[in-house]
Amino acid sequence: MTRPLLIFRLCVNLFLLGMVGHAMAQDSLQQKSKWMPTLVRVGYEIISPIRAASVDNFSGWEVVAETNVYRYYPTFEMGGWSRSWEANGGSTYSNDGRYWRLGADVNFLTKDKNKNVFSLGFRYGRSTFSEDATLVIAADPWGNFITTRNNNNVSSGWAELTSGLRVKVFEYVWLGYTARFKFSNSIKQNRDLLTTDIPGYGSTAKETTWGFSYYVLVNVPFRK
Amino acid sequence: MTRVKKAIYLLFLLLAVACLDEPDCFNLTNDTVTIVFRKMFDGRVDTVTFARVDVTGTQLTVFDEDTVVLTNLSVLVDYTATSSLIKVKTFERITDIELGYRVQGQFVSESCGPKFLLSELKVLNSNADSIAIANATPGAGGNVNVYRCPRTNYLLLAFRELEDGELRRDTLTLAETTADFNYTKLYADSGALSFIRLPLNLASNATTHTFEFEDGETKFITFNYSRADKMILPSCGVQTVIDDIRIVNSNFSRSELIIDTRLKRDSIYDPPIINFQVVR
């Protein structure tokens, strides 16, 4: 095959390929549009500050940011909490830490005219915190015993199954909650002080635990 | 908005379940160590007569000169330290068991207070014949196995009675049993008995036992035997073993070696087998 003929054939093939590609792009444009995010929602969790104002032993905050990809809502949450407790016998415990959660929700109200959301989803959470405790024993047969122990820069991961609701209140103001079933906490209990409470996760007393967040959200639509 | 209502109901259900998420305050600290006494020969549990058990460094006494027969012993160890010395006094000896362990503390809740988790149990020191950790986490199952070497000088005598031409188990009430040498009583030798474990003198080739019955009657048996030094188990070293035991004198109406084709009944076994029977 001569060189000009080879170039001609190559050009024809590229043209045909381009035509096919253009036709495919036209077909997928419709598909593609529904997979493009149309909004960003950012929210502030309001139970934590209410709780912090009503009890002495808790302070905390949490924010959330989410967007939509068709009926899926990638979500990022971050926050922090510190707790302190004192038992009757004089034992005390306090912790302080930050956490984040990354995951996605699936919306089951796809035909709702207000675009309200009822979702099921999952999260992976991670927390870094410090804690200290004074443990007091005043009982026979060992007599009085006081020990002070602490852990610094402890980290832990966990998983969550979530169920949530987002409801439009005004044009840009939404309210919503996320209820969480938390499990597979990965904390290694190999320290002299065993962890009692993980910021973002909660109590380590059992294999699983529950959580609840109530958000005030600002909805920012940027595409139709 | 029916789905929204369902979601709200689901939320309240989740919150209701979440209320059950409080820690339990019962038995928080796993400070109970169970010591199981076993025979080294076959690894089976041994029945031990305890006279006193102390956890030193405390005032904790499990038994105080009050005879208790058990196969295992549960004692509290000191979770304010990382080791405890347990002194087990039986009729035979005083066994020291010094255990080391890791103690982790935790604040459980405002209502429960603290707890301590013991783990990584190990034997720091002991004068037992042999000792091993079976479960390094106190609080569940047998934690420490204490093995004893075989006892090579206890024969087993059975009491029988002849009824309708057949030998049946008999129960005799003994006031006292004595031997012609000094020995430590490890087994019951008075009261209502169908079997009795009798020690043989390892310093002699003959031992006589005298049985004083509750009705005042007195019987005796004299055993002759041969002795030899032998290593049965390496960790027990060389022990004196007894063989070829015979009854050379007795005022029981009938006293005889049990004839058995499988086991050599004129030798000592531990765990014991019936060597002899006496018939009233």
Chai-1 contact restraints between the chains, C-beta under 6 A:
chainA,res_idxA,chainB,res_idxB,connection_type,confidence,min_distance_angstrom,max_distance_angstrom,comment,restraint_id
A,W85,B,E110,contact,1.0,0.0,6.0,A-B,restraint_1
A,A87,B,E110,contact,1.0,0.0,6.0,A-B,restraint_2
A,A87,B,G113,contact,1.0,0.0,6.0,A-B,restraint_3
A,G89,B,G113,contact,1.0,0.0,6.0,A-B,restraint_4
A,S91,B,F107,contact,1.0,0.0,6.0,A-B,restraint_5
A,S91,B,G113,contact,1.0,0.0,6.0,A-B,restraint_6
A,S91,B,P114,contact,1.0,0.0,6.0,A-B,restraint_7
A,Y93,B,F107,contact,1.0,0.0,6.0,A-B,restraint_8
A,F118,B,R3,contact,1.0,0.0,6.0,A-B,restraint_9
A,F118,B,A7,contact,1.0,0.0,6.0,A-B,restraint_10
A,A133,B,F107,contact,1.0,0.0,6.0,A-B,restraint_11
A,L135,B,G105,contact,1.0,0.0,6.0,A-B,restraint_12
A,L135,B,P114,contact,1.0,0.0,6.0,A-B,restraint_13
A,P141,B,T58,contact,1.0,0.0,6.0,A-B,restraint_14
A,P141,B,L60,contact,1.0,0.0,6.0,A-B,restraint_15
A,W142,B,D78,contact,1.0,0.0,6.0,A-B,restraint_16
A,W142,B,T80,contact,1.0,0.0,6.0,A-B,restraint_17
A,F145,B,T80,contact,1.0,0.0,6.0,A-B,restraint_18
A,R149,B,G105,contact,1.0,0.0,6.0,A-B,restraint_19
A,L165,B,A7,contact,1.0,0.0,6.0,A-B,restraint_20
A,A179,B,L11,contact,1.0,0.0,6.0,A-B,restraint_21
A,A179,B,L14,contact,1.0,0.0,6.0,A-B,restraint_22
A,D192,B,Q104,contact,1.0,0.0,6.0,A-B,restraint_23
A,L193,B,G105,contact,1.0,0.0,6.0,A-B,restraint_24
A,L194,B,Q104,contact,1.0,0.0,6.0,A-B,restraint_25
A,L194,B,Q106,contact,1.0,0.0,6.0,A-B,restraint_26
A,T196,B,Q106,contact,1.0,0.0,6.0,A-B,restraint_27
A,T196,B,F107,contact,1.0,0.0,6.0,A-B,restraint_28
A,A205,B,P23,contact,1.0,0.0,6.0,A-B,restraint_29
A,T209,B,D21,contact,1.0,0.0,6.0,A-B,restraint_30
A,W210,B,A18,contact,1.0,0.0,6.0,A-B,restraint_31
A,W210,B,D21,contact,1.0,0.0,6.0,A-B,restraint_32
